[in-house]
Amino acid sequence: MIDKNKKTIEAYDKNPEFYADRFDSYGTSFADIDRAIKLNESGSDKVLELGCSNGRDAEYIVSRVGKANYTGLDASAGLLNEAKARNLGVDFRLADAREMDVIHETFGIIFAFSFFVHMNMEEMASIIDKCHKMLKPGGVLCIFSSKYGDYQEKLTTNLGDEKYYYFYKPEDIEKLCPYKFFVVYKDIQDIKAQPKFEIILRKI
């Protein structure tokens, strides 16, 4: 059986500079970060970023909340090295978010910028449940996905390496977390002629 997660991580590890340049071309999510900070009602400035990749968004998040309040996770050692070089002294950890049980902290905000694009529905449900446990009441989970559409798996190839993606709609995420979160923001937009969506959930 193909280990799809392993193949995706290996693709990023083989060519971290290529993917770092690609992520940089999308631009930093300034407005999304500011929005989540404004909607956070937990009283905590601590931030966890899932799939921090090359640290593109971490730069701005840290400028808003401070180094001491930021933790970034990524399963790719190659991309994490890019992030560390770009953000000296910031807490980046090599970890697969499917195994977030290793983190025994609570946060006011959890960011997932194009992170869930590599998670199937079962994995997403499990991680959202873990995020709920790690957020303080009133804290927010900010999900941004670059793969908008009916739920499906798609295999892509870059530089000869295979990566697996999953398409979602905001409604799919809402169905996974009744009685745990309520939606405080939802938007669908086109970026570079591709539909993308953002949804922000506040912990009840």
mmCIF file of the C-alpha atoms, coordinates in Angstrom:
data_MODEL
# 
_entry.id   MODEL 
# 
loop_
_atom_site.group_PDB 
_atom_site.id 
_atom_site.type_symbol 
_atom_site.label_atom_id 
_atom_site.label_alt_id 
_atom_site.label_comp_id 
_atom_site.label_asym_id 
_atom_site.label_entity_id 
_atom_site.label_seq_id 
_atom_site.pdbx_PDB_ins_code 
_atom_site.Cartn_x 
_atom_site.Cartn_y 
_atom_site.Cartn_z 
_atom_site.occupancy 
_atom_site.B_iso_or_equiv 
_atom_site.pdbx_formal_charge 
_atom_site.auth_seq_id 
_atom_site.auth_comp_id 
_atom_site.auth_asym_id 
_atom_site.auth_atom_id 
_atom_site.pdbx_PDB_model_num 
ATOM 1   C CA . MET A 1 1   ? 0.000   0.000  0.000   1.00 0.00 ? 1   MET A CA 1 
ATOM 2   C CA . ILE A 1 2   ? 1.304   3.454  -0.928  1.00 0.00 ? 2   ILE A CA 1 
ATOM 3   C CA . ASP A 1 3   ? 2.131   5.684  2.034   1.00 0.00 ? 3   ASP A CA 1 
ATOM 4   C CA . LYS A 1 4   ? 0.719   8.853  0.510   1.00 0.00 ? 4   LYS A CA 1 
ATOM 5   C CA . ASN A 1 5   ? 1.735   11.080 3.414   1.00 0.00 ? 5   ASN A CA 1 
ATOM 6   C CA . LYS A 1 6   ? 5.324   9.846  3.265   1.00 0.00 ? 6   LYS A CA 1 
ATOM 7   C CA . LYS A 1 7   ? 5.550   10.441 -0.488  1.00 0.00 ? 7   LYS A CA 1 
ATOM 8   C CA . THR A 1 8   ? 4.228   13.994 -0.104  1.00 0.00 ? 8   THR A CA 1 
ATOM 9   C CA . ILE A 1 9   ? 6.720   14.814 2.653   1.00 0.00 ? 9   ILE A CA 1 
ATOM 10  C CA . GLU A 1 10  ? 9.570   13.300 0.635   1.00 0.00 ? 10  GLU A CA 1 
ATOM 11  C CA . ALA A 1 11  ? 8.657   15.514 -2.321  1.00 0.00 ? 11  ALA A CA 1 
ATOM 12  C CA . TYR A 1 12  ? 9.009   18.638 -0.176  1.00 0.00 ? 12  TYR A CA 1 
ATOM 13  C CA . ASP A 1 13  ? 12.237  17.394 1.395   1.00 0.00 ? 13  ASP A CA 1 
ATOM 14  C CA . LYS A 1 14  ? 13.885  16.738 -1.966  1.00 0.00 ? 14  LYS A CA 1 
ATOM 15  C CA . ASN A 1 15  ? 13.304  20.238 -3.322  1.00 0.00 ? 15  ASN A CA 1 
ATOM 16  C CA . PRO A 1 16  ? 12.661  22.652 -0.423  1.00 0.00 ? 16  PRO A CA 1 
ATOM 17  C CA . GLU A 1 17  ? 14.087  25.665 -2.282  1.00 0.00 ? 17  GLU A CA 1 
ATOM 18  C CA . PHE A 1 18  ? 11.743  25.101 -5.233  1.00 0.00 ? 18  PHE A CA 1 
ATOM 19  C CA . TYR A 1 19  ? 8.674   24.923 -2.999  1.00 0.00 ? 19  TYR A CA 1 
ATOM 20  C CA . ALA A 1 20  ? 9.836   27.814 -0.800  1.00 0.00 ? 20  ALA A CA 1 
ATOM 21  C CA . ASP A 1 21  ? 10.018  30.027 -3.891  1.00 0.00 ? 21  ASP A CA 1 
ATOM 22  C CA . ARG A 1 22  ? 6.577   28.861 -4.971  1.00 0.00 ? 22  ARG A CA 1 
ATOM 23  C CA . PHE A 1 23  ? 5.055   29.599 -1.559  1.00 0.00 ? 23  PHE A CA 1 
ATOM 24  C CA . ASP A 1 24  ? 6.675   33.031 -1.511  1.00 0.00 ? 24  ASP A CA 1 
ATOM 25  C CA . SER A 1 25  ? 5.069   33.813 -4.876  1.00 0.00 ? 25  SER A CA 1 
ATOM 26  C CA . TYR A 1 26  ? 1.628   33.537 -3.254  1.00 0.00 ? 26  TYR A CA 1 
ATOM 27  C CA . GLY A 1 27  ? 2.432   36.338 -0.811  1.00 0.00 ? 27  GLY A CA 1 
ATOM 28  C CA . THR A 1 28  ? 2.044   36.582 2.952   1.00 0.00 ? 28  THR A CA 1 
ATOM 29  C CA . SER A 1 29  ? -1.483  36.223 4.337   1.00 0.00 ? 29  SER A CA 1 
ATOM 30  C CA . PHE A 1 30  ? -1.479  39.614 6.089   1.00 0.00 ? 30  PHE A CA 1 
ATOM 31  C CA . ALA A 1 31  ? -5.242  40.177 6.112   1.00 0.00 ? 31  ALA A CA 1 
ATOM 32  C CA . ASP A 1 32  ? -6.009  36.613 7.210   1.00 0.00 ? 32  ASP A CA 1 
ATOM 33  C CA . ILE A 1 33  ? -3.558  36.834 10.097  1.00 0.00 ? 33  ILE A CA 1 
ATOM 34  C CA . ASP A 1 34  ? -4.881  40.220 11.234  1.00 0.00 ? 34  ASP A CA 1 
ATOM 35  C CA . ARG A 1 35  ? -8.464  38.941 11.029  1.00 0.00 ? 35  ARG A CA 1 
ATOM 36  C CA . ALA A 1 36  ? -7.766  35.890 13.182  1.00 0.00 ? 36  ALA A CA 1 
ATOM 37  C CA . ILE A 1 37  ? -5.954  37.966 15.797  1.00 0.00 ? 37  ILE A CA 1 
ATOM 38  C CA . LYS A 1 38  ? -8.909  40.346 15.953  1.00 0.00 ? 38  LYS A CA 1 
ATOM 39  C CA . LEU A 1 39  ? -11.426 37.493 16.297  1.00 0.00 ? 39  LEU A CA 1 
ATOM 40  C CA . ASN A 1 40  ? -9.466  35.721 19.032  1.00 0.00 ? 40  ASN A CA 1 
ATOM 41  C CA . GLU A 1 41  ? -11.372 36.167 22.313  1.00 0.00 ? 41  GLU A CA 1 
ATOM 42  C CA . SER A 1 42  ? -9.381  33.719 24.425  1.00 0.00 ? 42  SER A CA 1 
ATOM 43  C CA . GLY A 1 43  ? -7.202  36.283 26.175  1.00 0.00 ? 43  GLY A CA 1 
ATOM 44  C CA . SER A 1 44  ? -4.113  34.370 25.008  1.00 0.00 ? 44  SER A CA 1 
ATOM 45  C CA . ASP A 1 45  ? -1.696  35.587 22.314  1.00 0.00 ? 45  ASP A CA 1 
ATOM 46  C CA . LYS A 1 46  ? -0.079  32.168 21.918  1.00 0.00 ? 46  LYS A CA 1 
ATOM 47  C CA . VAL A 1 47  ? -0.134  30.953 18.318  1.00 0.00 ? 47  VAL A CA 1 
ATOM 48  C CA . LEU A 1 48  ? 0.373   27.522 16.773  1.00 0.00 ? 48  LEU A CA 1 
ATOM 49  C CA . GLU A 1 49  ? 0.891   27.292 13.015  1.00 0.00 ? 49  GLU A CA 1 
ATOM 50  C CA . LEU A 1 50  ? 0.296   23.902 11.419  1.00 0.00 ? 50  LEU A CA 1 
ATOM 51  C CA . GLY A 1 51  ? 2.311   23.314 8.276   1.00 0.00 ? 51  GLY A CA 1 
ATOM 52  C CA . CYS A 1 52  ? 4.469   26.417 8.649   1.00 0.00 ? 52  CYS A CA 1 
ATOM 53  C CA . SER A 1 53  ? 6.499   25.340 5.563   1.00 0.00 ? 53  SER A CA 1 
ATOM 54  C CA . ASN A 1 54  ? 9.264   27.871 4.787   1.00 0.00 ? 54  ASN A CA 1 
ATOM 55  C CA . GLY A 1 55  ? 8.184   30.353 7.468   1.00 0.00 ? 55  GLY A CA 1 
ATOM 56  C CA . ARG A 1 56  ? 6.642   32.857 5.043   1.00 0.00 ? 56  ARG A CA 1 
ATOM 57  C CA . ASP A 1 57  ? 3.647   33.648 7.242   1.00 0.00 ? 57  ASP A CA 1 
ATOM 58  C CA . ALA A 1 58  ? 5.575   33.119 10.476  1.00 0.00 ? 58  ALA A CA 1 
ATOM 59  C CA . GLU A 1 59  ? 7.490   36.340 9.882   1.00 0.00 ? 59  GLU A CA 1 
ATOM 60  C CA . TYR A 1 60  ? 4.357   38.447 10.064  1.00 0.00 ? 60  TYR A CA 1 
ATOM 61  C CA . ILE A 1 61  ? 2.708   36.410 12.826  1.00 0.00 ? 61  ILE A CA 1 
ATOM 62  C CA . VAL A 1 62  ? 5.789   36.841 15.009  1.00 0.00 ? 62  VAL A CA 1 
ATOM 63  C CA . SER A 1 63  ? 5.787   40.592 14.305  1.00 0.00 ? 63  SER A CA 1 
ATOM 64  C CA . ARG A 1 64  ? 2.232   40.704 15.688  1.00 0.00 ? 64  ARG A CA 1 
ATOM 65  C CA . VAL A 1 65  ? 2.451   38.402 18.714  1.00 0.00 ? 65  VAL A CA 1 
ATOM 66  C CA . GLY A 1 66  ? 6.179   38.143 19.495  1.00 0.00 ? 66  GLY A CA 1 
ATOM 67  C CA . LYS A 1 67  ? 8.615   35.230 19.270  1.00 0.00 ? 67  LYS A CA 1 
ATOM 68  C CA . ALA A 1 68  ? 7.725   33.899 22.699  1.00 0.00 ? 68  ALA A CA 1 
ATOM 69  C CA . ASN A 1 69  ? 4.123   33.341 21.623  1.00 0.00 ? 69  ASN A CA 1 
ATOM 70  C CA . TYR A 1 70  ? 4.736   31.490 18.358  1.00 0.00 ? 70  TYR A CA 1 
ATOM 71  C CA . THR A 1 71  ? 5.210   27.775 17.622  1.00 0.00 ? 71  THR A CA 1 
ATOM 72  C CA . GLY A 1 72  ? 5.398   26.378 14.090  1.00 0.00 ? 72  GLY A CA 1 
ATOM 73  C CA . LEU A 1 73  ? 5.102   22.727 13.063  1.00 0.00 ? 73  LEU A CA 1 
ATOM 74  C CA . ASP A 1 74  ? 6.005   21.064 9.790   1.00 0.00 ? 74  ASP A CA 1 
ATOM 75  C CA . ALA A 1 75  ? 6.690   17.475 8.760   1.00 0.00 ? 75  ALA A CA 1 
ATOM 76  C CA . SER A 1 76  ? 9.269   18.472 6.136   1.00 0.00 ? 76  SER A CA 1 
ATOM 77  C CA . ALA A 1 77  ? 12.787  18.901 7.511   1.00 0.00 ? 77  ALA A CA 1 
ATOM 78  C CA . GLY A 1 78  ? 13.821  20.663 4.300   1.00 0.00 ? 78  GLY A CA 1 
ATOM 79  C CA . LEU A 1 79  ? 11.122  23.323 4.512   1.00 0.00 ? 79  LEU A CA 1 
ATOM 80  C CA . LEU A 1 80  ? 11.661  23.700 8.244   1.00 0.00 ? 80  LEU A CA 1 
ATOM 81  C CA . ASN A 1 81  ? 15.339  24.497 7.642   1.00 0.00 ? 81  ASN A CA 1 
ATOM 82  C CA . GLU A 1 82  ? 14.203  27.252 5.272   1.00 0.00 ? 82  GLU A CA 1 
ATOM 83  C CA . ALA A 1 83  ? 11.892  28.597 7.985   1.00 0.00 ? 83  ALA A CA 1 
ATOM 84  C CA . LYS A 1 84  ? 14.618  28.567 10.633  1.00 0.00 ? 84  LYS A CA 1 
ATOM 85  C CA . ALA A 1 85  ? 17.059  30.433 8.400   1.00 0.00 ? 85  ALA A CA 1 
ATOM 86  C CA . ARG A 1 86  ? 14.412  33.030 7.688   1.00 0.00 ? 86  ARG A CA 1 
ATOM 87  C CA . ASN A 1 87  ? 13.200  33.457 11.282  1.00 0.00 ? 87  ASN A CA 1 
ATOM 88  C CA . LEU A 1 88  ? 16.131  33.205 13.672  1.00 0.00 ? 88  LEU A CA 1 
ATOM 89  C CA . GLY A 1 89  ? 15.325  32.238 17.245  1.00 0.00 ? 89  GLY A CA 1 
ATOM 90  C CA . VAL A 1 90  ? 11.728  31.223 16.491  1.00 0.00 ? 90  VAL A CA 1 
ATOM 91  C CA . ASP A 1 91  ? 10.248  27.976 17.861  1.00 0.00 ? 91  ASP A CA 1 
ATOM 92  C CA . PHE A 1 92  ? 9.934   25.670 14.861  1.00 0.00 ? 92  PHE A CA 1 
ATOM 93  C CA . ARG A 1 93  ? 9.424   21.955 15.453  1.00 0.00 ? 93  ARG A CA 1 
ATOM 94  C CA . LEU A 1 94  ? 9.754   18.996 13.113  1.00 0.00 ? 94  LEU A CA 1 
ATOM 95  C CA . ALA A 1 95  ? 6.499   17.131 13.666  1.00 0.00 ? 95  ALA A CA 1 
ATOM 96  C CA . ASP A 1 96  ? 3.619   15.624 11.745  1.00 0.00 ? 96  ASP A CA 1 
ATOM 97  C CA . ALA A 1 97  ? 0.439   17.356 12.912  1.00 0.00 ? 97  ALA A CA 1 
ATOM 98  C CA . ARG A 1 98  ? -1.338  14.018 12.739  1.00 0.00 ? 98  ARG A CA 1 
ATOM 99  C CA . GLU A 1 99  ? 0.610   13.332 15.933  1.00 0.00 ? 99  GLU A CA 1 
ATOM 100 C CA . MET A 1 100 ? -0.037  16.623 17.719  1.00 0.00 ? 100 MET A CA 1 
ATOM 101 C CA . ASP A 1 101 ? -0.434  14.786 21.006  1.00 0.00 ? 101 ASP A CA 1 
ATOM 102 C CA . VAL A 1 102 ? 3.257   15.555 21.581  1.00 0.00 ? 102 VAL A CA 1 
ATOM 103 C CA . ILE A 1 103 ? 2.305   19.193 22.263  1.00 0.00 ? 103 ILE A CA 1 
ATOM 104 C CA . HIS A 1 104 ? 1.057   19.821 25.775  1.00 0.00 ? 104 HIS A CA 1 
ATOM 105 C CA . GLU A 1 105 ? 0.298   23.512 25.464  1.00 0.00 ? 105 GLU A CA 1 
ATOM 106 C CA . THR A 1 106 ? -2.788  25.635 24.888  1.00 0.00 ? 106 THR A CA 1 
ATOM 107 C CA . PHE A 1 107 ? -3.174  28.420 22.342  1.00 0.00 ? 107 PHE A CA 1 
ATOM 108 C CA . GLY A 1 108 ? -5.349  31.377 21.494  1.00 0.00 ? 108 GLY A CA 1 
ATOM 109 C CA . ILE A 1 109 ? -4.967  30.921 17.735  1.00 0.00 ? 109 ILE A CA 1 
ATOM 110 C CA . ILE A 1 110 ? -4.175  27.972 15.488  1.00 0.00 ? 110 ILE A CA 1 
ATOM 111 C CA . PHE A 1 111 ? -3.369  28.763 11.851  1.00 0.00 ? 111 PHE A CA 1 
ATOM 112 C CA . ALA A 1 112 ? -3.582  26.198 9.053   1.00 0.00 ? 112 ALA A CA 1 
ATOM 113 C CA . PHE A 1 113 ? -2.584  27.888 5.792   1.00 0.00 ? 113 PHE A CA 1 
ATOM 114 C CA . SER A 1 114 ? -2.995  25.328 2.979   1.00 0.00 ? 114 SER A CA 1 
ATOM 115 C CA . PHE A 1 115 ? -2.188  22.673 5.560   1.00 0.00 ? 115 PHE A CA 1 
ATOM 116 C CA . PHE A 1 116 ? -5.311  20.559 5.279   1.00 0.00 ? 116 PHE A CA 1 
ATOM 117 C CA . VAL A 1 117 ? -4.834  20.226 1.511   1.00 0.00 ? 117 VAL A CA 1 
ATOM 118 C CA . HIS A 1 118 ? -2.742  17.151 2.306   1.00 0.00 ? 118 HIS A CA 1 
ATOM 119 C CA . MET A 1 119 ? -5.217  15.601 4.770   1.00 0.00 ? 119 MET A CA 1 
ATOM 120 C CA . ASN A 1 120 ? -8.014  13.223 3.895   1.00 0.00 ? 120 ASN A CA 1 
ATOM 121 C CA . MET A 1 121 ? -11.386 13.624 5.592   1.00 0.00 ? 121 MET A CA 1 
ATOM 122 C CA . GLU A 1 122 ? -10.616 11.194 8.419   1.00 0.00 ? 122 GLU A CA 1 
ATOM 123 C CA . GLU A 1 123 ? -7.290  12.859 9.192   1.00 0.00 ? 123 GLU A CA 1 
ATOM 124 C CA . MET A 1 124 ? -8.874  16.306 9.070   1.00 0.00 ? 124 MET A CA 1 
ATOM 125 C CA . ALA A 1 125 ? -11.590 15.302 11.540  1.00 0.00 ? 125 ALA A CA 1 
ATOM 126 C CA . SER A 1 126 ? -8.986  13.943 13.958  1.00 0.00 ? 126 SER A CA 1 
ATOM 127 C CA . ILE A 1 127 ? -6.773  17.032 13.739  1.00 0.00 ? 127 ILE A CA 1 
ATOM 128 C CA . ILE A 1 128 ? -9.683  19.453 14.167  1.00 0.00 ? 128 ILE A CA 1 
ATOM 129 C CA . ASP A 1 129 ? -10.646 17.544 17.312  1.00 0.00 ? 129 ASP A CA 1 
ATOM 130 C CA . LYS A 1 130 ? -7.079  17.891 18.603  1.00 0.00 ? 130 LYS A CA 1 
ATOM 131 C CA . CYS A 1 131 ? -7.085  21.610 17.769  1.00 0.00 ? 131 CYS A CA 1 
ATOM 132 C CA . HIS A 1 132 ? -10.267 22.032 19.801  1.00 0.00 ? 132 HIS A CA 1 
ATOM 133 C CA . LYS A 1 133 ? -8.567  20.485 22.833  1.00 0.00 ? 133 LYS A CA 1 
ATOM 134 C CA . MET A 1 134 ? -5.492  22.706 22.416  1.00 0.00 ? 134 MET A CA 1 
ATOM 135 C CA . LEU A 1 135 ? -7.387  25.978 22.057  1.00 0.00 ? 135 LEU A CA 1 
ATOM 136 C CA . LYS A 1 136 ? -8.503  28.045 24.990  1.00 0.00 ? 136 LYS A CA 1 
ATOM 137 C CA . PRO A 1 137 ? -12.238 28.882 25.109  1.00 0.00 ? 137 PRO A CA 1 
ATOM 138 C CA . GLY A 1 138 ? -12.800 31.778 22.712  1.00 0.00 ? 138 GLY A CA 1 
ATOM 139 C CA . GLY A 1 139 ? -9.712  30.860 20.715  1.00 0.00 ? 139 GLY A CA 1 
ATOM 140 C CA . VAL A 1 140 ? -9.869  30.499 16.941  1.00 0.00 ? 140 VAL A CA 1 
ATOM 141 C CA . LEU A 1 141 ? -8.867  27.955 14.330  1.00 0.00 ? 141 LEU A CA 1 
ATOM 142 C CA . CYS A 1 142 ? -8.118  29.691 11.026  1.00 0.00 ? 142 CYS A CA 1 
ATOM 143 C CA . ILE A 1 143 ? -8.205  27.354 8.007   1.00 0.00 ? 143 ILE A CA 1 
ATOM 144 C CA . PHE A 1 144 ? -7.182  28.542 4.549   1.00 0.00 ? 144 PHE A CA 1 
ATOM 145 C CA . SER A 1 145 ? -7.297  26.075 1.664   1.00 0.00 ? 145 SER A CA 1 
ATOM 146 C CA . SER A 1 146 ? -5.960  26.486 -1.840  1.00 0.00 ? 146 SER A CA 1 
ATOM 147 C CA . LYS A 1 147 ? -7.967  23.448 -3.006  1.00 0.00 ? 147 LYS A CA 1 
ATOM 148 C CA . TYR A 1 148 ? -11.645 24.395 -3.241  1.00 0.00 ? 148 TYR A CA 1 
ATOM 149 C CA . GLY A 1 149 ? -14.195 21.981 -4.656  1.00 0.00 ? 149 GLY A CA 1 
ATOM 150 C CA . ASP A 1 150 ? -16.144 18.796 -4.062  1.00 0.00 ? 150 ASP A CA 1 
ATOM 151 C CA . TYR A 1 151 ? -14.254 16.433 -1.781  1.00 0.00 ? 151 TYR A CA 1 
ATOM 152 C CA . GLN A 1 152 ? -11.781 14.384 -3.785  1.00 0.00 ? 152 GLN A CA 1 
ATOM 153 C CA . GLU A 1 153 ? -8.201  13.180 -3.809  1.00 0.00 ? 153 GLU A CA 1 
ATOM 154 C CA . LYS A 1 154 ? -5.847  14.351 -6.538  1.00 0.00 ? 154 LYS A CA 1 
ATOM 155 C CA . LEU A 1 155 ? -2.353  13.176 -7.382  1.00 0.00 ? 155 LEU A CA 1 
ATOM 156 C CA . THR A 1 156 ? 0.077   15.750 -8.797  1.00 0.00 ? 156 THR A CA 1 
ATOM 157 C CA . THR A 1 157 ? 3.685   15.485 -9.910  1.00 0.00 ? 157 THR A CA 1 
ATOM 158 C CA . ASN A 1 158 ? 6.367   18.163 -9.580  1.00 0.00 ? 158 ASN A CA 1 
ATOM 159 C CA . LEU A 1 159 ? 10.011  17.597 -10.496 1.00 0.00 ? 159 LEU A CA 1 
ATOM 160 C CA . GLY A 1 160 ? 9.222   13.905 -10.825 1.00 0.00 ? 160 GLY A CA 1 
ATOM 161 C CA . ASP A 1 161 ? 7.862   13.564 -7.280  1.00 0.00 ? 161 ASP A CA 1 
ATOM 162 C CA . GLU A 1 162 ? 4.284   12.694 -6.375  1.00 0.00 ? 162 GLU A CA 1 
ATOM 163 C CA . LYS A 1 163 ? 2.149   14.671 -3.931  1.00 0.00 ? 163 LYS A CA 1 
ATOM 164 C CA . TYR A 1 164 ? -1.416  14.023 -2.845  1.00 0.00 ? 164 TYR A CA 1 
ATOM 165 C CA . TYR A 1 165 ? -3.982  16.787 -2.385  1.00 0.00 ? 165 TYR A CA 1 
ATOM 166 C CA . TYR A 1 166 ? -7.558  16.871 -1.133  1.00 0.00 ? 166 TYR A CA 1 
ATOM 167 C CA . PHE A 1 167 ? -10.252 19.283 -2.222  1.00 0.00 ? 167 PHE A CA 1 
ATOM 168 C CA . TYR A 1 168 ? -12.812 20.609 0.275   1.00 0.00 ? 168 TYR A CA 1 
ATOM 169 C CA . LYS A 1 169 ? -15.559 23.147 0.674   1.00 0.00 ? 169 LYS A CA 1 
ATOM 170 C CA . PRO A 1 170 ? -16.092 25.149 3.890   1.00 0.00 ? 170 PRO A CA 1 
ATOM 171 C CA . GLU A 1 171 ? -19.282 23.171 4.494   1.00 0.00 ? 171 GLU A CA 1 
ATOM 172 C CA . ASP A 1 172 ? -17.245 19.969 4.763   1.00 0.00 ? 172 ASP A CA 1 
ATOM 173 C CA . ILE A 1 173 ? -15.287 21.455 7.639   1.00 0.00 ? 173 ILE A CA 1 
ATOM 174 C CA . GLU A 1 174 ? -18.389 22.767 9.391   1.00 0.00 ? 174 GLU A CA 1 
ATOM 175 C CA . LYS A 1 175 ? -19.907 19.279 9.384   1.00 0.00 ? 175 LYS A CA 1 
ATOM 176 C CA . LEU A 1 176 ? -16.848 17.901 11.194  1.00 0.00 ? 176 LEU A CA 1 
ATOM 177 C CA . CYS A 1 177 ? -17.129 20.090 14.276  1.00 0.00 ? 177 CYS A CA 1 
ATOM 178 C CA . PRO A 1 178 ? -20.714 20.604 15.510  1.00 0.00 ? 178 PRO A CA 1 
ATOM 179 C CA . TYR A 1 179 ? -20.998 21.635 19.173  1.00 0.00 ? 179 TYR A CA 1 
ATOM 180 C CA . LYS A 1 180 ? -17.237 22.343 19.303  1.00 0.00 ? 180 LYS A CA 1 
ATOM 181 C CA . PHE A 1 181 ? -16.870 25.521 17.252  1.00 0.00 ? 181 PHE A CA 1 
ATOM 182 C CA . PHE A 1 182 ? -19.019 28.136 15.625  1.00 0.00 ? 182 PHE A CA 1 
ATOM 183 C CA . VAL A 1 183 ? -18.162 29.917 12.398  1.00 0.00 ? 183 VAL A CA 1 
ATOM 184 C CA . VAL A 1 184 ? -17.102 33.552 12.816  1.00 0.00 ? 184 VAL A CA 1 
ATOM 185 C CA . TYR A 1 185 ? -15.826 34.127 9.271   1.00 0.00 ? 185 TYR A CA 1 
ATOM 186 C CA . LYS A 1 186 ? -16.152 32.390 5.923   1.00 0.00 ? 186 LYS A CA 1 
ATOM 187 C CA . ASP A 1 187 ? -15.093 33.523 2.460   1.00 0.00 ? 187 ASP A CA 1 
ATOM 188 C CA . ILE A 1 188 ? -14.397 32.143 -0.994  1.00 0.00 ? 188 ILE A CA 1 
ATOM 189 C CA . GLN A 1 189 ? -12.062 34.093 -3.247  1.00 0.00 ? 189 GLN A CA 1 
ATOM 190 C CA . ASP A 1 190 ? -10.052 33.757 -6.439  1.00 0.00 ? 190 ASP A CA 1 
ATOM 191 C CA . ILE A 1 191 ? -6.280  33.970 -6.207  1.00 0.00 ? 191 ILE A CA 1 
ATOM 192 C CA . LYS A 1 192 ? -4.366  33.632 -9.459  1.00 0.00 ? 192 LYS A CA 1 
ATOM 193 C CA . ALA A 1 193 ? -7.598  32.509 -11.169 1.00 0.00 ? 193 ALA A CA 1 
ATOM 194 C CA . GLN A 1 194 ? -8.096  29.632 -8.712  1.00 0.00 ? 194 GLN A CA 1 
ATOM 195 C CA . PRO A 1 195 ? -10.897 29.506 -6.103  1.00 0.00 ? 195 PRO A CA 1 
ATOM 196 C CA . LYS A 1 196 ? -9.699  29.294 -2.533  1.00 0.00 ? 196 LYS A CA 1 
ATOM 197 C CA . PHE A 1 197 ? -11.518 29.526 0.778   1.00 0.00 ? 197 PHE A CA 1 
ATOM 198 C CA . GLU A 1 198 ? -10.986 30.643 4.333   1.00 0.00 ? 198 GLU A CA 1 
ATOM 199 C CA . ILE A 1 199 ? -13.000 29.671 7.375   1.00 0.00 ? 199 ILE A CA 1 
ATOM 200 C CA . ILE A 1 200 ? -12.404 30.794 10.963  1.00 0.00 ? 200 ILE A CA 1 
ATOM 201 C CA . LEU A 1 201 ? -13.896 28.775 13.803  1.00 0.00 ? 201 LEU A CA 1 
ATOM 202 C CA . ARG A 1 202 ? -14.131 29.955 17.399  1.00 0.00 ? 202 ARG A CA 1 
ATOM 203 C CA . LYS A 1 203 ? -14.041 27.423 20.221  1.00 0.00 ? 203 LYS A CA 1 
ATOM 204 C CA . ILE A 1 204 ? -17.250 27.253 22.201  1.00 0.00 ? 204 ILE A CA 1 
# 
